[in-house]
Each structure stands twice: as C-alpha cells, then as structure tokens.
Amino acid sequence: MSGDLPLSPEDVAEIVAILDGGHYERLEIRTTRFTLRVAREGRGWTQEWEWAAPEAKAEAVEAANIAVEVPEGLVAVHPPLPGTFYRSPQPGAPPFVEVGDEVGAETVVAIIETMKLMNPVHAGAAGTVEAILVDNAQPVEANAVLMTVRPA
C-alpha cells in the first residue's frame, strides 16, 4: 500500500461500525485514486484496496478538471457531491431532462451516485435546459458543470 492513504484506519473503522449496525454484507467505494472493498466474513470484516494505475489517475484527474466556461446569461448546474453522473433514475429509463426541456429550480435533472447512495441534482434555476455537458455514467468532481440552464 502507498504511504498516501486516502482513508485513515479510523475512517475504515467508522465505515465498519456503520456496516455492523446494518444489514449490509459488503461495501465498495470507488474513486479515481482507489477502490476499497469491505466485506463481512464470518463474525468480522475484511478490506481490500486496489490502487488506480498512475496513468488512469492522471487521465481521470485531467478529465475532471477541464474548465468549462459558462456563457453569460446561463446558469451552471453543479453536482452536490463528487461521484458518478446519471441522466436517468435507473438503467433503461428515460433521462430526467433533455436539451430544450423547461425546468423549475427544484426540478431533478440528474443523479450523482456517491458511495452507492443516489443524490438528486436540482436545476437551481427556472428556465430551459441549454446544454448537457457530461456523458451518462461519467465520474465528476463537485465543481463540475453538468449542464446549463437559460433562466426564464
């Protein structure tokens, strides 16, 4: 393992404590830098770390940090957390919104999966979806611009 651990032993212990209090058998946390798998084994827990290849990390960081300039008059829609961007509520379902759709400030326009939890992404402004800038099922950082809305 690297000396640059992304989670402390206390973090892992807290995750295990949460799992002990629930009915989960395993948990997988994926980031651009690592994957952590925690699984119930008998009366205890096992953990497995997998480190991303340096090239993959560099590509992911580069892709996540591409600056998007939002044209004047448009509102940027950002994710609530870093994670995986999904345009629809489940595989095979129609997208929440398409370019040209009218939305309200509280309209759910996408979801971000973070640590197996689905977090809604709200439009943030009433208006028309002008552009969708991220492909479905792509990892995004918290500062990413997912889409733009032209206010009504």
ABEGO torsion letter per residue (X at the ends): XBABBABBAAAAAAAAAAAAABABABBBBBBAABBBBBBBBEABBBBBBBBBBAAAAAAAAAAAABBBBBBBGBBBBBBABBEBBBABABBGBBBABBBGBBBBAABBABBBBBGGBBBBBBAGBBEBBABBABBBGBBBBAABBABBBBBX
